[in-house]
């Protein structure tokens, strides 16, 4: 891998996703009298398909840059679950802690409880699998599974997640113009802070797993799934956004700590390697 970033990945990723988003923006803001329930039935599968944009961009880039047979090798890299217990613990505990604190803390300041969106905690494992494969986790096929190593090689582990997080946030932008999406009730700046924190966290998870890309999908899916178990976003437009701000700032803070730690660790290793080579 050289320092040249495959721009075609971003072109295909944005074109694929924004094309499907554009369809929903046009339908949702047209003069057609479509009931919200019917629009939801239409929009959910289209948004799921749109979320495969980074994966489509990755597969296209791998095929056109590395030739025939490269896609099969690329997809095989997502089959390993041997992350190690520390990675599994970090995904479950850190993301669960941030979600739970953001959900429960405002109650101590008079904010009414927001009930979980899941009917039972026992549904969570099934919901987690669905969200990992179709509810956001699939984005990591392209983000951490493909493009991030190029960014880190070019910009290092401190700045690469920041750059990817900003691009990732902008990639979501059309969702604010589609009626009744989760994002339509989010502050975009707050969302961007959260996504940047995610970028630092998910890339660290993938590195810690021995660069097993599936860990990125599971980390992303777990983060999204916890939002239904410990909801920090109220779908009522007039509700307080304190929970979402707490969660976003927490994720950003943890992400930056991880980024600084990785940066110092990598510099220390490079210094030690340089000193060893001089002997």
PALUM-412986 format. One record per residue (C-alpha): residue in three letters; x, z, y. Coordinates in steps of 0.1 Angstrom, whole numbers, plus 5000, padded with zeros to 4 digits. Layout:
N
AlaXZY...
This chain:
279
Unk500050005000Unk501449905034Unk500450025069Unk498049735073Unk494449855074Unk491949615057Unk489649555087Unk487349345064Unk486249675048Unk484749795082Unk483149455089Unk481349435056Unk480449805056Unk478849785091Unk477149445085Unk475549555052Unk474349895065Unk473249785100Unk471349485086Unk469049705066Unk468849965094Unk467849675118Unk464949585096Unk463649945097Unk464149965135Unk462149645140Unk459349755117Unk459250115130Unk459150015167Unk456949715164Unk453249695174Unk452249695138Unk449949995131Unk451850135100Unk450950495089Unk453950735087Unk453350785050Unk453550415043Unk456550375065Unk458350655046Unk457650475014Unk459150155028Unk462150325046Unk463450555019Unk464650284994Unk465950065022Unk468050355036Unk469350435001Unk470450064997Unk471950075032Unk474050385024Unk475850174998Unk477549985027Unk480950155024Unk480850094986Unk480049724991Unk482849705017Unk485249864993Unk484349644964Unk484549324986Unk487949435000Unk489349524965Unk488149194951Unk489448964979Unk492749144985Unk493749244949Unk492148964928Unk490148934897Unk489949244875Unk490849484904Unk487149584909Unk486949714873Unk490049924878Unk488850054911Unk485450164896Unk487150324867Unk488950564891Unk485550734897Unk485050844861Unk487151154859Unk485651504864Unk488951694858Unk489251834892Unk490352184883Unk488352504889Unk489752554924Unk488252234936Unk484852304920Unk484952654935Unk485852524970Unk483052264969Unk480452514957Unk481552824977Unk482652685010Unk479852445015Unk477352695002Unk478752965025Unk478452745056Unk474852635047Unk473652995039Unk475253145070Unk473752875093Unk470352925076Unk470153305077Unk472153405108Unk469553295135Unk466953525118Unk468953825132Unk468353695167Unk464553645163Unk464453285150Unk461753255124Unk462753175088Unk462952815077Unk461652785042Unk463752585016Unk462652225011Unk463052254973Unk460152404953Unk462552614932Unk466252684929Unk466152554894Unk465452204908Unk468752214926Unk471052074898Unk468751774894Unk468451724931Unk472251754935Unk472851464910Unk470351244928Unk471851314962Unk475351264949Unk474450914935Unk471850804960Unk471451044989Unk474751015007Unk477351084981Unk477550724973Unk479050665008Unk482350814995Unk482950514972Unk484150345004Unk485150635027Unk487350855005Unk487450624975Unk488950334993Unk489650335031Unk490950685037Unk494350645020Unk495050345043Unk494150555074Unk496250855063Unk499350635056Unk498950485091Unk497950795111Unk498851105089Unk496551365075Unk495851535108Unk494551225127Unk493151005099Unk490151235091Unk489351245129Unk489350875131Unk487350825099Unk484851095110Unk484250915143Unk483750575126Unk481550745100Unk479350895127Unk478950565146Unk478050395113Unk475050635111Unk473950565147Unk471050325140Unk469250605122Unk468450765155Unk466350455163Unk464350465131Unk461150685132Unk461050995111Unk464551005098Unk466451335095Unk468851205122Unk466051145147Unk465851525150Unk469551575153Unk471751595184Unk474251305180Unk477151505194Unk476451795170Unk476151545141Unk479451395150Unk481151735150Unk479751805116Unk480851465102Unk484351515115Unk484451845098Unk483251675066Unk485951415069Unk488651685069Unk486951875041Unk486151585017Unk489651435021Unk491251765012Unk488951804982Unk489951454969Unk493651534974Unk493351874957Unk491551714927Unk494651494921Unk493051204940Unk490051174916Unk487650994938Unk484551124922Unk485251464937Unk484551314971Unk481151194960Unk480351534946Unk481551714977Unk479451494999Unk476451524976Unk476751904974Unk476851935012Unk473651725016Unk471951904987Unk472652255001Unk470752145033Unk467552145012Unk468252484996Unk469452655028Unk467952435055Unk469652435088Unk467652155103Unk464052185113Unk462051865112Unk459851995140Unk461051815172Unk460252125193Unk462152375170Unk465352535179Unk468552355169Unk470752675167Unk471052645129Unk472352295131Unk474852375158Unk476152675138Unk476552465107Unk478352185126Unk480752415144Unk481552595112Unk482252275093Unk484452145122Unk486352475124Unk486952485086Unk487852115086Unk490452155114Unk492052455097Unk492352245066Unk493751955085Unk496352165103Unk497352335070Unk497751995053Unk499751855082Unk502152145082Unk502452145045Unk503251775044Unk505851805072Unk507452095054Unk507651895022Unk509151595041Unk511751815057Unk512651965023Unk512951625008Unk515151495036Unk517451795033Unk517651734995Unk518551365000Unk521351455024Unk523051674998
